[in-house]
Amino acid sequence: MSLLYLTQQGARLRKDHGRFVVCLPDDQEVEVLIKEVEHICLFGNIHLSTSAIATCLHHQIPVVFLSQTGSYKGHLWSAENQHQRLEAAQHQRFADPAFQMETAKAIVQGKIENSRQLLLKLNRRRQLATVKEAAGGLHRDGLAVEQLALATDHLDRLRGYEGTAASRYFLALGQLIKHPDLTLTKRTRRPPTDPVNSLLSFGYTLLFNNLLSLLRVEGLNPYLGNLHRSDRPEAQLAFDLMEEFRSPIVDTLVLQLINQNVFSLEDFTPPNEAGGVYLGEQSRQRFLQGFEKRIMSAVQHPDSSRAVPYRQVIVLQLRRYKQCLETGTRYEPFRRVT
């Protein structure tokens, strides 16, 4: 199965019998079998025909709408793919403070540990003392999270530990970049203000879209989160469950691409009025190819007897979460092993 990314401005997607047909502005056409498409991402000014929309709804193919630079705008999927008993369990756990806090703790612990493991892996040859110190700090952050009591008034404290760990992590990650022109000193977003943050933001958007679509396929309501909770109508559970995959999938990919000189300063737009820096259109296609290769790379997971692609690992984690909803057991995050 494949994800269909459409990035060329002015392209059109229509249905022709059992195929999707992508019509490009220069009148070229690309055909894809409908049965081989599981997810569609549209970047910017892409036209989707009525027949294509109906086909996506009928075949439960999620369509995600993004700006040209990759900002999330909205999505299309069929409301028929609902699992009432599962959603009832979600609402019950959503109102359970102990479940909320325990799950949020597990998510943050998984994120911190995976971040630490990436620093250790990237620093094996470099042996930078500052990176080693940051990895030790992340270990202490994880211990502090473990010791937090399951009280809902500690949720802000938990988010504080997460923020401290993230600052420590990105500062160390920047020291492992070998490219002379691309640097990272801190995480900036909305907008990303430099090329490295631009790559990170774009990768996180793609990861979020994968989580969002797979949540729907698994019958989960993406708006009922634990760590991320607010009155805003956002897919909080997708933000929750992507946390443990940020460093294994996106951060790993970004460091690989930068250190292999896949991108240069010329691949990015000059800062806009808000200071935002983004990948150019041709450069985005290179990143999309890298992202698909990364998310389809195989890795071991405790719930599988063989190595499976990261996208399947995400599905296995969603099923772990579903089991927690139904049984009340503790959520176990995915932990990267290096």
Phi and psi restraints in degrees (value plus and minus 20) as a CYANA .aco file:
   2 SER   PHI    -153.3  -113.3
   2 SER   PSI     137.1   177.1
   3 LEU   PHI    -120.2   -80.2
   3 LEU   PSI     113.6   153.6
   4 LEU   PHI    -123.5   -83.5
   4 LEU   PSI      93.4   133.4
   5 TYR   PHI    -123.7   -83.7
   5 TYR   PSI     105.9   145.9
   6 LEU   PHI    -136.4   -96.4
   6 LEU   PSI      95.5   135.5
   7 THR   PHI    -138.4   -98.4
   7 THR   PSI     -40.9    -0.9
   8 GLN   PHI     -95.4   -55.4
   8 GLN   PSI      99.7   139.7
   9 GLN   PHI     -83.4   -43.4
   9 GLN   PSI     114.0   154.0
  10 GLY   PHI      71.3   111.3
  10 GLY   PSI     -22.5    17.5
  11 ALA   PHI     -89.5   -49.5
  11 ALA   PSI     136.6   176.6
  12 ARG   PHI    -148.9  -108.9
  12 ARG   PSI     123.3   163.3
  13 LEU   PHI    -138.8   -98.8
  13 LEU   PSI     102.6   142.6
  14 ARG   PHI    -151.6  -111.6
  14 ARG   PSI     149.8   189.8
  15 LYS   PHI    -128.4   -88.4
  15 LYS   PSI     117.4   157.4
  16 ASP   PHI    -157.4  -117.4
  16 ASP   PSI      80.3   120.3
  17 HIS   PHI      35.4    75.4
  17 HIS   PSI    -140.4  -100.4
  18 GLY   PHI    -113.9   -73.9
  18 GLY   PSI       3.8    43.8
  19 ARG   PHI    -151.7  -111.7
  19 ARG   PSI     130.4   170.4
  20 PHE   PHI    -112.2   -72.2
  20 PHE   PSI     117.8   157.8
  21 VAL   PHI    -138.6   -98.6
  21 VAL   PSI     100.8   140.8
  22 VAL   PHI    -114.6   -74.6
  22 VAL   PSI      97.3   137.3
  23 CYS   PHI    -122.3   -82.3
  23 CYS   PSI      94.6   134.6
  24 LEU   PHI    -107.5   -67.5
  24 LEU   PSI     138.4   178.4
  25 PRO   PHI     -78.0   -38.0
  25 PRO   PSI     -46.4    -6.4
  26 ASP   PHI    -109.4   -69.4
  26 ASP   PSI      -3.2    36.8
  27 ASP   PHI      55.1    95.1
  27 ASP   PSI     -15.0    25.0
  28 GLN   PHI     -92.5   -52.5
  28 GLN   PSI     131.2   171.2
  29 GLU   PHI    -148.8  -108.8
  29 GLU   PSI     120.7   160.7
  30 VAL   PHI    -143.7  -103.7
  30 VAL   PSI     110.3   150.3
  31 GLU   PHI    -128.5   -88.5
  31 GLU   PSI     119.7   159.7
  32 VAL   PHI    -155.5  -115.5
  32 VAL   PSI     111.8   151.8
  33 LEU   PHI     -84.4   -44.4
  33 LEU   PSI     112.5   152.5
  34 ILE   PHI     -78.6   -38.6
  34 ILE   PSI     -58.8   -18.8
  35 LYS   PHI     -87.2   -47.2
  35 LYS   PSI     -33.5     6.5
  36 GLU   PHI    -117.8   -77.8
  36 GLU   PSI     -18.0    22.0
  37 VAL   PHI    -127.1   -87.1
  37 VAL   PSI     108.2   148.2
  38 GLU   PHI    -135.7   -95.7
  38 GLU   PSI     -28.7    11.3
  39 HIS   PHI    -186.1  -146.1
  39 HIS   PSI     118.2   158.2
  40 ILE   PHI    -147.3  -107.3
  40 ILE   PSI     113.0   153.0
  41 CYS   PHI    -138.9   -98.9
  41 CYS   PSI     106.3   146.3
  42 LEU   PHI    -131.5   -91.5
  42 LEU   PSI     103.5   143.5
  43 PHE   PHI    -124.7   -84.7
  43 PHE   PSI      90.7   130.7
  44 GLY   PHI      56.4    96.4
  44 GLY   PSI    -156.4  -116.4
  45 ASN   PHI    -103.4   -63.4
  45 ASN   PSI      59.2    99.2
  46 ILE   PHI    -140.5  -100.5
  46 ILE   PSI     109.6   149.6
  47 HIS   PHI    -113.8   -73.8
  47 HIS   PSI     111.6   151.6
  48 LEU   PHI    -135.0   -95.0
  48 LEU   PSI      97.9   137.9
  49 SER   PHI     -90.0   -50.0
  49 SER   PSI     141.3   181.3
  50 THR   PHI     -80.8   -40.8
  50 THR   PSI     -61.0   -21.0
  51 SER   PHI     -86.2   -46.2
  51 SER   PSI     -55.0   -15.0
  52 ALA   PHI     -87.6   -47.6
  52 ALA   PSI     -61.2   -21.2
  53 ILE   PHI     -80.2   -40.2
  53 ILE   PSI     -67.5   -27.5
  54 ALA   PHI     -81.1   -41.1
  54 ALA   PSI     -58.5   -18.5
  55 THR   PHI     -86.0   -46.0
  55 THR   PSI     -62.9   -22.9
  56 CYS   PHI     -82.5   -42.5
  56 CYS   PSI     -61.5   -21.5
  57 LEU   PHI     -85.3   -45.3
  57 LEU   PSI     -62.1   -22.1
  58 HIS   PHI     -85.8   -45.8
  58 HIS   PSI     -60.6   -20.6
  59 HIS   PHI    -114.5   -74.5
  59 HIS   PSI     -10.8    29.2
  60 GLN   PHI      36.3    76.3
  60 GLN   PSI      24.9    64.9
  61 ILE   PHI    -119.1   -79.1
  61 ILE   PSI      89.6   129.6
  62 PRO   PHI     -86.0   -46.0
  62 PRO   PSI     120.8   160.8
  63 VAL   PHI    -139.6   -99.6
  63 VAL   PSI     104.8   144.8
  64 VAL   PHI    -130.2   -90.2
  64 VAL   PSI     110.8   150.8
  65 PHE   PHI    -122.9   -82.9
  65 PHE   PSI     104.6   144.6
  66 LEU   PHI    -144.5  -104.5
  66 LEU   PSI     137.4   177.4
  67 SER   PHI     -90.7   -50.7
  67 SER   PSI     151.9   191.9
  68 GLN   PHI     -81.2   -41.2
  68 GLN   PSI     -49.2    -9.2
  69 THR   PHI    -110.7   -70.7
  69 THR   PSI     -21.3    18.7
  70 GLY   PHI      84.3   124.3
  70 GLY   PSI     -14.1    25.9
  71 SER   PHI     -95.2   -55.2
  71 SER   PSI     117.6   157.6
  72 TYR   PHI     -89.4   -49.4
  72 TYR   PSI     112.1   152.1
  73 LYS   PHI    -134.1   -94.1
  73 LYS   PSI     -58.0   -18.0
  74 GLY   PHI     150.0   190.0
  74 GLY   PSI    -195.5  -155.5
  75 HIS   PHI    -170.3  -130.3
  75 HIS   PSI     143.8   183.8
  76 LEU   PHI    -149.0  -109.0
  76 LEU   PSI     105.7   145.7
  77 TRP   PHI    -177.1  -137.1
  77 TRP   PSI     146.2   186.2
  78 SER   PHI    -104.5   -64.5
  78 SER   PSI     115.9   155.9
  79 ALA   PHI     -93.2   -53.2
  79 ALA   PSI     -27.5    12.5
  80 GLU   PHI     -90.6   -50.6
  80 GLU   PSI     -42.3    -2.3
  81 ASN   PHI    -103.2   -63.2
  81 ASN   PSI      42.3    82.3
  82 GLN   PHI    -134.0   -94.0
  82 GLN   PSI     125.0   165.0
  83 HIS   PHI    -144.3  -104.3
  83 HIS   PSI      74.6   114.6
  84 GLN   PHI     -83.4   -43.4
  84 GLN   PSI     -61.6   -21.6
  85 ARG   PHI     -85.6   -45.6
  85 ARG   PSI     -60.1   -20.1
  86 LEU   PHI     -86.6   -46.6
  86 LEU   PSI     -62.4   -22.4
  87 GLU   PHI     -87.6   -47.6
  87 GLU   PSI     -53.4   -13.4
  88 ALA   PHI     -82.0   -42.0
  88 ALA   PSI     -60.5   -20.5
  89 ALA   PHI     -85.3   -45.3
  89 ALA   PSI     -57.5   -17.5
  90 GLN   PHI     -81.4   -41.4
  90 GLN   PSI     -65.2   -25.2
  91 HIS   PHI     -84.1   -44.1
  91 HIS   PSI     -57.6   -17.6
  92 GLN   PHI     -83.9   -43.9
  92 GLN   PSI     -65.6   -25.6
  93 ARG   PHI     -91.1   -51.1
  93 ARG   PSI     -50.0   -10.0
  94 PHE   PHI     -82.4   -42.4
  94 PHE   PSI     -48.9    -8.9
  95 ALA   PHI    -114.8   -74.8
  95 ALA   PSI     -12.0    28.0
  96 ASP   PHI    -124.1   -84.1
  96 ASP   PSI      83.9   123.9
  97 PRO   PHI     -78.9   -38.9
  97 PRO   PSI     -58.0   -18.0
  98 ALA   PHI     -86.5   -46.5
  98 ALA   PSI     -62.7   -22.7
  99 PHE   PHI     -83.8   -43.8
  99 PHE   PSI     -62.5   -22.5
 100 GLN   PHI     -78.6   -38.6
 100 GLN   PSI     -69.4   -29.4
 101 MET   PHI     -89.0   -49.0
 101 MET   PSI     -61.8   -21.8
 102 GLU   PHI     -84.3   -44.3
 102 GLU   PSI     -60.8   -20.8
 103 THR   PHI     -88.9   -48.9
 103 THR   PSI     -61.8   -21.8
 104 ALA   PHI     -81.9   -41.9
 104 ALA   PSI     -60.7   -20.7
 105 LYS   PHI     -80.8   -40.8
 105 LYS   PSI     -65.7   -25.7
 106 ALA   PHI     -81.7   -41.7
 106 ALA   PSI     -60.6   -20.6
 107 ILE   PHI     -82.5   -42.5
 107 ILE   PSI     -66.6   -26.6
 108 VAL   PHI     -86.7   -46.7
 108 VAL   PSI     -60.3   -20.3
 109 GLN   PHI     -81.1   -41.1
 109 GLN   PSI     -62.9   -22.9
 110 GLY   PHI     -83.1   -43.1
 110 GLY   PSI     -62.9   -22.9
 111 LYS   PHI     -82.6   -42.6
 111 LYS   PSI     -67.2   -27.2
 112 ILE   PHI     -83.7   -43.7
 112 ILE   PSI     -63.7   -23.7
 113 GLU   PHI     -86.2   -46.2
 113 GLU   PSI     -61.0   -21.0
 114 ASN   PHI     -86.9   -46.9
 114 ASN   PSI     -55.0   -15.0
 115 SER   PHI     -84.7   -44.7
 115 SER   PSI     -63.4   -23.4
 116 ARG   PHI     -82.0   -42.0
 116 ARG   PSI     -63.3   -23.3
 117 GLN   PHI     -83.3   -43.3
 117 GLN   PSI     -56.2   -16.2
 118 LEU   PHI     -87.3   -47.3
 118 LEU   PSI     -62.2   -22.2
 119 LEU   PHI     -80.4   -40.4
 119 LEU   PSI     -63.5   -23.5
 120 LEU   PHI     -82.9   -42.9
 120 LEU   PSI     -61.6   -21.6
 121 LYS   PHI     -84.7   -44.7
 121 LYS   PSI     -67.1   -27.1
 122 LEU   PHI     -90.8   -50.8
 122 LEU   PSI     -41.2    -1.2
 123 ASN   PHI    -116.1   -76.1
 123 ASN   PSI     -16.8    23.2
 124 ARG   PHI     -80.8   -40.8
 124 ARG   PSI     -60.8   -20.8
 125 ARG   PHI    -108.6   -68.6
 125 ARG   PSI     -55.8   -15.8
 126 ARG   PHI     -93.5   -53.5
 126 ARG   PSI     -59.5   -19.5
 127 GLN   PHI      34.8    74.8
 127 GLN   PSI      26.6    66.6
 128 LEU   PHI     -99.4   -59.4
 128 LEU   PSI     107.8   147.8
 129 ALA   PHI     -82.9   -42.9
 129 ALA   PSI     -57.3   -17.3
 130 THR   PHI     -87.0   -47.0
 130 THR   PSI     -56.0   -16.0
 131 VAL   PHI     -90.9   -50.9
 131 VAL   PSI     -60.6   -20.6
 132 LYS   PHI     -80.6   -40.6
 132 LYS   PSI     -60.6   -20.6
 133 GLU   PHI     -85.1   -45.1
 133 GLU   PSI     -59.6   -19.6
 134 ALA   PHI     -84.6   -44.6
 134 ALA   PSI     -59.9   -19.9
 135 ALA   PHI     -82.2   -42.2
 135 ALA   PSI     -59.6   -19.6
 136 GLY   PHI     -84.2   -44.2
 136 GLY   PSI     -58.2   -18.2
 137 GLY   PHI     -83.6   -43.6
 137 GLY   PSI     -59.3   -19.3
 138 LEU   PHI     -84.8   -44.8
 138 LEU   PSI     -57.0   -17.0
 139 HIS   PHI     -81.5   -41.5
 139 HIS   PSI     -62.5   -22.5
 140 ARG   PHI     -87.5   -47.5
 140 ARG   PSI     -56.6   -16.6
 141 ASP   PHI     -80.9   -40.9
 141 ASP   PSI     -62.6   -22.6
 142 GLY   PHI     -82.8   -42.8
 142 GLY   PSI     -59.3   -19.3
 143 LEU   PHI     -85.4   -45.4
 143 LEU   PSI     -58.5   -18.5
 144 ALA   PHI     -84.0   -44.0
 144 ALA   PSI     -59.3   -19.3
 145 VAL   PHI     -84.4   -44.4
 145 VAL   PSI     -62.5   -22.5
 146 GLU   PHI     -79.2   -39.2
 146 GLU   PSI     -54.7   -14.7
 147 GLN   PHI    -103.3   -63.3
 147 GLN   PSI     -26.1    13.9
 148 LEU   PHI     -86.4   -46.4
 148 LEU   PSI     115.1   155.1
 149 ALA   PHI     -92.3   -52.3
 149 ALA   PSI     137.6   177.6
 150 LEU   PHI    -102.2   -62.2
 150 LEU   PSI      38.9    78.9
 151 ALA   PHI    -132.8   -92.8
 151 ALA   PSI     115.4   155.4
 152 THR   PHI     -84.5   -44.5
 152 THR   PSI     -45.6    -5.6
 153 ASP   PHI     -94.3   -54.3
 153 ASP   PSI     -23.5    16.5
 154 HIS   PHI    -113.2   -73.2
 154 HIS   PSI     -19.9    20.1
 155 LEU   PHI     -83.7   -43.7
 155 LEU   PSI     -59.8   -19.8
 156 ASP   PHI     -86.2   -46.2
 156 ASP   PSI     -56.4   -16.4
 157 ARG   PHI     -83.1   -43.1
 157 ARG   PSI     -60.6   -20.6
 158 LEU   PHI     -80.7   -40.7
 158 LEU   PSI     -65.3   -25.3
 159 ARG   PHI     -84.6   -44.6
 159 ARG   PSI     -51.5   -11.5
 160 GLY   PHI     -85.4   -45.4
 160 GLY   PSI     -63.4   -23.4
 161 TYR   PHI     -81.3   -41.3
 161 TYR   PSI     -60.8   -20.8
 162 GLU   PHI     -81.7   -41.7
 162 GLU   PSI     -64.2   -24.2
 163 GLY   PHI     -83.9   -43.9
 163 GLY   PSI     -61.9   -21.9
 164 THR   PHI     -82.0   -42.0
 164 THR   PSI     -64.1   -24.1
 165 ALA   PHI     -84.2   -44.2
 165 ALA   PSI     -59.8   -19.8
 166 ALA   PHI     -84.1   -44.1
 166 ALA   PSI     -63.4   -23.4
 167 SER   PHI     -80.8   -40.8
 167 SER   PSI     -64.2   -24.2
 168 ARG   PHI     -82.2   -42.2
 168 ARG   PSI     -62.4   -22.4
 169 TYR   PHI     -86.8   -46.8
 169 TYR   PSI     -69.0   -29.0
 170 PHE   PHI     -88.1   -48.1
 170 PHE   PSI     -53.0   -13.0
 171 LEU   PHI     -82.6   -42.6
 171 LEU   PSI     -62.7   -22.7
 172 ALA   PHI     -91.0   -51.0
 172 ALA   PSI     -58.6   -18.6
 173 LEU   PHI     -80.0   -40.0
 173 LEU   PSI     -59.5   -19.5
 174 GLY   PHI     -81.8   -41.8
 174 GLY   PSI     -50.2   -10.2
 175 GLN   PHI     -93.5   -53.5
 175 GLN   PSI     -32.7     7.3
 176 LEU   PHI    -116.3   -76.3
 176 LEU   PSI     -17.2    22.8
 177 ILE   PHI    -101.6   -61.6
 177 ILE   PSI     111.2   151.2
 178 LYS   PHI    -119.6   -79.6
 178 LYS   PSI     -34.7     5.3
 179 HIS   PHI     -88.5   -48.5
 179 HIS   PSI     110.9   150.9
 180 PRO   PHI     -90.0   -50.0
 180 PRO   PSI     -44.1    -4.1
 181 ASP   PHI    -124.6   -84.6
 181 ASP   PSI     -32.5     7.5
 182 LEU   PHI    -132.4   -92.4
 182 LEU   PSI      97.7   137.7
 183 THR   PHI    -150.6  -110.6
 183 THR   PSI     140.9   180.9
 184 LEU   PHI    -161.8  -121.8
 184 LEU   PSI     101.4   141.4
 185 THR   PHI    -134.9   -94.9
 185 THR   PSI     -45.9    -5.9
 186 LYS   PHI    -179.9  -139.9
 186 LYS   PSI     143.4   183.4
 187 ARG   PHI    -105.1   -65.1
 187 ARG   PSI     104.0   144.0
 188 THR   PHI    -145.6  -105.6
 188 THR   PSI     122.7   162.7
 189 ARG   PHI    -171.2  -131.2
 189 ARG   PSI     145.2   185.2
 190 ARG   PHI      28.3    68.3
 190 ARG   PSI      36.5    76.5
 191 PRO   PHI    -122.3   -82.3
 191 PRO   PSI     144.4   184.4
 192 PRO   PHI     -90.9   -50.9
 192 PRO   PSI     113.4   153.4
 193 THR   PHI    -126.0   -86.0
 193 THR   PSI     -13.1    26.9
 194 ASP   PHI    -173.1  -133.1
 194 ASP   PSI     146.1   186.1
 195 PRO   PHI     -78.1   -38.1
 195 PRO   PSI     -62.7   -22.7
 196 VAL   PHI     -85.9   -45.9
 196 VAL   PSI     -63.7   -23.7
 197 ASN   PHI     -84.1   -44.1
 197 ASN   PSI     -52.1   -12.1
 198 SER   PHI     -82.3   -42.3
 198 SER   PSI     -64.5   -24.5
 199 LEU   PHI     -83.9   -43.9
 199 LEU   PSI     -63.2   -23.2
 200 LEU   PHI     -81.5   -41.5
 200 LEU   PSI     -66.7   -26.7
 201 SER   PHI     -82.5   -42.5
 201 SER   PSI     -63.0   -23.0
 202 PHE   PHI     -83.9   -43.9
 202 PHE   PSI     -63.2   -23.2
 203 GLY   PHI     -83.7   -43.7
 203 GLY   PSI     -60.8   -20.8
 204 TYR   PHI     -85.8   -45.8
 204 TYR   PSI     -54.5   -14.5
 205 THR   PHI     -83.4   -43.4
 205 THR   PSI     -63.9   -23.9
 206 LEU   PHI     -84.4   -44.4
 206 LEU   PSI     -61.5   -21.5
 207 LEU   PHI     -83.3   -43.3
 207 LEU   PSI     -63.5   -23.5
 208 PHE   PHI     -78.3   -38.3
 208 PHE   PSI     -63.6   -23.6
 209 ASN   PHI     -83.6   -43.6
 209 ASN   PSI     -57.4   -17.4
 210 ASN   PHI     -83.9   -43.9
 210 ASN   PSI     -66.4   -26.4
 211 LEU   PHI     -80.1   -40.1
 211 LEU   PSI     -64.4   -24.4
 212 LEU   PHI     -80.1   -40.1
 212 LEU   PSI     -65.8   -25.8
 213 SER   PHI     -88.6   -48.6
 213 SER   PSI     -63.2   -23.2
 214 LEU   PHI     -88.6   -48.6
 214 LEU   PSI     -52.0   -12.0
 215 LEU   PHI     -79.6   -39.6
 215 LEU   PSI     -64.0   -24.0
 216 ARG   PHI     -86.1   -46.1
 216 ARG   PSI     -60.6   -20.6
 217 VAL   PHI     -81.3   -41.3
 217 VAL   PSI     -56.6   -16.6
 218 GLU   PHI    -103.6   -63.6
 218 GLU   PSI     -19.0    21.0
 219 GLY   PHI      62.2   102.2
 219 GLY   PSI      -3.0    37.0
 220 LEU   PHI    -115.7   -75.7
 220 LEU   PSI     122.9   162.9
 221 ASN   PHI    -100.1   -60.1
 221 ASN   PSI      94.1   134.1
 222 PRO   PHI     -93.5   -53.5
 222 PRO   PSI     -24.6    15.4
 223 TYR   PHI    -113.8   -73.8
 223 TYR   PSI     -23.7    16.3
 224 LEU   PHI    -125.3   -85.3
 224 LEU   PSI      68.0   108.0
 225 GLY   PHI    -115.9   -75.9
 225 GLY   PSI    -199.5  -159.5
 226 ASN   PHI    -143.3  -103.3
 226 ASN   PSI     -81.6   -41.6
 227 LEU   PHI     -90.6   -50.6
 227 LEU   PSI     -65.6   -25.6
 228 HIS   PHI    -116.5   -76.5
 228 HIS   PSI      92.6   132.6
 229 ARG   PHI    -162.9  -122.9
 229 ARG   PSI     110.9   150.9
 230 SER   PHI    -180.4  -140.4
 230 SER   PSI     155.0   195.0
 231 ASP   PHI    -102.9   -62.9
 231 ASP   PSI     -26.8    13.2
 232 ARG   PHI     -95.5   -55.5
 232 ARG   PSI     120.6   160.6
 233 PRO   PHI     -96.7   -56.7
 233 PRO   PSI      52.4    92.4
 234 GLU   PHI    -139.9   -99.9
 234 GLU   PSI     137.2   177.2
 235 ALA   PHI     -97.1   -57.1
 235 ALA   PSI      55.7    95.7
 236 GLN   PHI     -83.9   -43.9
 236 GLN   PSI     -56.6   -16.6
 237 LEU   PHI     -88.1   -48.1
 237 LEU   PSI     -53.5   -13.5
 238 ALA   PHI     -83.8   -43.8
 238 ALA   PSI     -61.3   -21.3
 239 PHE   PHI     -83.5   -43.5
 239 PHE   PSI     -59.2   -19.2
 240 ASP   PHI     -78.3   -38.3
 240 ASP   PSI     -77.5   -37.5
 241 LEU   PHI    -101.2   -61.2
 241 LEU   PSI     -26.1    13.9
 242 MET   PHI    -105.5   -65.5
 242 MET   PSI     -34.9     5.1
 243 GLU   PHI     -77.1   -37.1
 243 GLU   PSI     -65.3   -25.3
 244 GLU   PHI     -91.8   -51.8
 244 GLU   PSI     -30.2     9.8
 245 PHE   PHI    -124.0   -84.0
 245 PHE   PSI     -22.7    17.3
 246 ARG   PHI     -79.4   -39.4
 246 ARG   PSI     -73.5   -33.5
 247 SER   PHI     -94.5   -54.5
 247 SER   PSI     -61.0   -21.0
 248 PRO   PHI     -85.3   -45.3
 248 PRO   PSI     -52.8   -12.8
 249 ILE   PHI    -121.4   -81.4
 249 ILE   PSI     -82.5   -42.5
 250 VAL   PHI     -97.1   -57.1
 250 VAL   PSI     -73.3   -33.3
 251 ASP   PHI     -82.5   -42.5
 251 ASP   PSI     -60.2   -20.2
 252 THR   PHI     -80.0   -40.0
 252 THR   PSI     -65.5   -25.5
 253 LEU   PHI     -82.9   -42.9
 253 LEU   PSI     -66.5   -26.5
 254 VAL   PHI     -80.9   -40.9
 254 VAL   PSI     -64.7   -24.7
 255 LEU   PHI     -84.9   -44.9
 255 LEU   PSI     -57.9   -17.9
 256 GLN   PHI     -82.2   -42.2
 256 GLN   PSI     -69.3   -29.3
 257 LEU   PHI     -83.5   -43.5
 257 LEU   PSI     -61.3   -21.3
 258 ILE   PHI     -88.0   -48.0
 258 ILE   PSI     -68.1   -28.1
 259 ASN   PHI     -90.8   -50.8
 259 ASN   PSI     -38.4     1.6
 260 GLN   PHI    -114.0   -74.0
 260 GLN   PSI     -11.3    28.7
 261 ASN   PHI      39.0    79.0
 261 ASN   PSI      14.4    54.4
 262 VAL   PHI     -90.6   -50.6
 262 VAL   PSI     -50.2   -10.2
 263 PHE   PHI    -141.2  -101.2
 263 PHE   PSI     130.8   170.8
 264 SER   PHI    -151.5  -111.5
 264 SER   PSI     155.1   195.1
 265 LEU   PHI     -77.9   -37.9
 265 LEU   PSI     -49.8    -9.8
 266 GLU   PHI     -88.5   -48.5
 266 GLU   PSI     -34.5     5.5
 267 ASP   PHI    -100.6   -60.6
 267 ASP   PSI     -24.6    15.4
 268 PHE   PHI    -137.1   -97.1
 268 PHE   PSI     130.9   170.9
 269 THR   PHI     -94.7   -54.7
 269 THR   PSI     133.7   173.7
 270 PRO   PHI     -84.1   -44.1
 270 PRO   PSI     137.8   177.8
 271 PRO   PHI     -76.8   -36.8
 271 PRO   PSI     114.2   154.2
 272 ASN   PHI    -103.1   -63.1
 272 ASN   PSI    -190.5  -150.5
 273 GLU   PHI     -79.8   -39.8
 273 GLU   PSI     -50.0   -10.0
 274 ALA   PHI    -110.6   -70.6
 274 ALA   PSI     -17.9    22.1
 275 GLY   PHI      68.1   108.1
 275 GLY   PSI     -14.7    25.3
 276 GLY   PHI     -96.0   -56.0
 276 GLY   PSI     118.1   158.1
 277 VAL   PHI    -139.2   -99.2
 277 VAL   PSI     113.1   153.1
 278 TYR   PHI    -158.2  -118.2
 278 TYR   PSI     139.8   179.8
 279 LEU   PHI     -89.0   -49.0
 279 LEU   PSI     123.3   163.3
 280 GLY   PHI     -92.1   -52.1
 280 GLY   PSI     147.7   187.7
 281 GLU   PHI     -80.8   -40.8
 281 GLU   PSI     -68.9   -28.9
 282 GLN   PHI     -84.5   -44.5
 282 GLN   PSI     -56.4   -16.4
 283 SER   PHI     -87.8   -47.8
 283 SER   PSI     -54.4   -14.4
 284 ARG   PHI     -80.8   -40.8
 284 ARG   PSI     -58.2   -18.2
 285 GLN   PHI     -83.6   -43.6
 285 GLN   PSI     -57.9   -17.9
 286 ARG   PHI     -84.1   -44.1
 286 ARG   PSI     -61.3   -21.3
 287 PHE   PHI     -86.7   -46.7
 287 PHE   PSI     -60.2   -20.2
 288 LEU   PHI     -79.9   -39.9
 288 LEU   PSI     -61.9   -21.9
 289 GLN   PHI     -81.7   -41.7
 289 GLN   PSI     -63.7   -23.7
 290 GLY   PHI     -84.3   -44.3
 290 GLY   PSI     -59.7   -19.7
 291 PHE   PHI     -84.4   -44.4
 291 PHE   PSI     -65.4   -25.4
 292 GLU   PHI     -82.6   -42.6
 292 GLU   PSI     -59.6   -19.6
 293 LYS   PHI     -83.8   -43.8
 293 LYS   PSI     -60.9   -20.9
 294 ARG   PHI     -88.2   -48.2
 294 ARG   PSI     -65.8   -25.8
 295 ILE   PHI     -93.0   -53.0
 295 ILE   PSI     -36.0     4.0
 296 MET   PHI    -120.2   -80.2
 296 MET   PSI     -16.0    24.0
 297 SER   PHI     -94.3   -54.3
 297 SER   PSI     125.0   165.0
 298 ALA   PHI    -105.3   -65.3
 298 ALA   PSI     126.3   166.3
 299 VAL   PHI    -170.7  -130.7
 299 VAL   PSI     136.0   176.0
 300 GLN   PHI     -98.9   -58.9
 300 GLN   PSI     123.6   163.6
 301 HIS   PHI    -158.1  -118.1
 301 HIS   PSI     118.9   158.9
 302 PRO   PHI     -78.2   -38.2
 302 PRO   PSI     -45.2    -5.2
 303 ASP   PHI    -110.9   -70.9
 303 ASP   PSI     -13.5    26.5
 304 SER   PHI    -150.9  -110.9
 304 SER   PSI     121.1   161.1
 305 SER   PHI     -99.0   -59.0
 305 SER   PSI     -30.2     9.8
 306 ARG   PHI    -156.5  -116.5
 306 ARG   PSI     144.0   184.0
 307 ALA   PHI     -86.3   -46.3
 307 ALA   PSI     118.3   158.3
 308 VAL   PHI    -151.8  -111.8
 308 VAL   PSI     136.9   176.9
 309 PRO   PHI     -81.6   -41.6
 309 PRO   PSI     133.5   173.5
 310 TYR   PHI     -75.1   -35.1
 310 TYR   PSI     -55.5   -15.5
 311 ARG   PHI     -82.5   -42.5
 311 ARG   PSI     -56.0   -16.0
 312 GLN   PHI     -92.8   -52.8
 312 GLN   PSI     -52.8   -12.8
 313 VAL   PHI     -79.9   -39.9
 313 VAL   PSI     -61.2   -21.2
 314 ILE   PHI     -79.3   -39.3
 314 ILE   PSI     -63.9   -23.9
 315 VAL   PHI     -80.5   -40.5
 315 VAL   PSI     -63.6   -23.6
 316 LEU   PHI     -81.5   -41.5
 316 LEU   PSI     -57.8   -17.8
 317 GLN   PHI     -88.6   -48.6
 317 GLN   PSI     -57.3   -17.3
 318 LEU   PHI     -83.2   -43.2
 318 LEU   PSI     -57.3   -17.3
 319 ARG   PHI     -90.9   -50.9
 319 ARG   PSI     -53.2   -13.2
 320 ARG   PHI     -81.0   -41.0
 320 ARG   PSI     -62.5   -22.5
 321 TYR   PHI     -85.4   -45.4
 321 TYR   PSI     -60.4   -20.4
 322 LYS   PHI     -80.5   -40.5
 322 LYS   PSI     -60.9   -20.9
 323 GLN   PHI     -83.2   -43.2
 323 GLN   PSI     -58.1   -18.1
 324 CYS   PHI     -83.4   -43.4
 324 CYS   PSI     -60.5   -20.5
 325 LEU   PHI     -81.3   -41.3
 325 LEU   PSI     -59.8   -19.8
 326 GLU   PHI    -101.5   -61.5
 326 GLU   PSI     -47.8    -7.8
 327 THR   PHI    -132.4   -92.4
 327 THR   PSI     -37.4     2.6
 328 GLY   PHI      61.1   101.1
 328 GLY   PSI     -12.7    27.3
 329 THR   PHI     -95.0   -55.0
 329 THR   PSI     145.1   185.1
 330 ARG   PHI     -92.3   -52.3
 330 ARG   PSI     117.7   157.7
 331 TYR   PHI     -94.3   -54.3
 331 TYR   PSI     111.7   151.7
 332 GLU   PHI    -127.0   -87.0
 332 GLU   PSI      93.9   133.9
 333 PRO   PHI     -92.7   -52.7
 333 PRO   PSI     142.4   182.4
 334 PHE   PHI     -93.6   -53.6
 334 PHE   PSI     111.2   151.2
 335 ARG   PHI    -138.2   -98.2
 335 ARG   PSI     103.2   143.2
 336 ARG   PHI     -89.5   -49.5
 336 ARG   PSI     115.0   155.0
 337 VAL   PHI    -135.2   -95.2
 337 VAL   PSI     103.2   143.2
